[in-house]
């Protein structure tokens, strides 16, 4: 049997009933990686021996009845989350050989639950990008068609789940980086509320926007991972002291009484007709499942790209100041002075997109420009947040496309950063407002590329997102489709 094709909840039952062992499962997934990784290129670091050791341990625990929620489940982790004794590159030359001395809290929680860490997966350098092409070690590919981008920045996470090179993955989302690749690869991706999941040990891109979240094969698995990674952490001052529900409970309810808002501004000019059709079809299914559909307005949507591309680079320019060749990672050895060493280490260590963002961010924060750019952007951010607050007074969740188009060809937009930035228009607002958003597979383009539906909700309303998403998943019945193109 192809165990790698199954979900966490299916495998859990087989593991608990001792029909399969964790070692058997891990070997099966490692074989799958061996078979398709040449084409997908999802992994930056793979640790087969470590994974098999963890699987043995999981088998011991299951045997003794001490198994956790993820005992024996092989997972991949985006290479921006610190892993003790396993290198964490952030997709950058500057951290190519960086081995963190500790695990991120989300990783600790995954390990405690019994997950088997297969390795670290590919991403845009420091999570800046929408295609994963900004990875210093070459881009991962879309498992549905390897000529196409898998999305980004959590491209390796989405690709590894879609290619069955792991059972589930953790990614991060600063402006869409979980939802967008999930949409392009036909998997589920959830960005939790800002503060729901600890960011301790997540290498910072834009600290007021970053969140860690799951990428999975279906909604049930997504709820399961949310149960594991959520919760207050004293090590992250922005994590919120909020009780963690059993997210799986949300999946048992129908959609009666749920109001779903359709934001007018998200059905923009330039929206691909196939994406629009898939979204409209999903909305129809949600209505048939009992939801009430209402049209709503988020009037400041037009400003979100401009606001995000000031706030995020501003925070990044400050966060990335720490890579100075002294404390972390790469150092140029041929410099004569300290200043030269800083200059050379950063010039050689960072890629073009990261440099672009550092320059934009430094400019936006510099005296004389701060008021016009950073301060103004922060003010408009507050207005975008207020739009959502108002809308959630009249509806429970919002449904819309995730991205304006399906995946495009590798290389197509790499020299056109502005058009790349514009493709983030439908995901960015959730991060600016701190609200949760999920991408659920909802169809395919004529070329056979996946399309996702985005569902967003008010702060800490992930259960409503999951409830709507689960009903859509059941109504569409496409979630079990796996790529046959590898
Ligand atoms: N595509 C967006 C960017 O390049 C979002 C990235 C992310 O969410 N990490 O900034």
Boltz pocket constraint, residues with backbone or C-beta under 6 A from the ligand:
constraints:
  - pocket:
      binder: B
      contacts: [[A, 126], [A, 127], [A, 128], [A, 129], [A, 130], [A, 152], [A, 153], [A, 172], [A, 173], [A, 174], [A, 175], [A, 176], [A, 177], [A, 178], [A, 205], [A, 312], [A, 420], [A, 424]]
      max_distance: 6.0
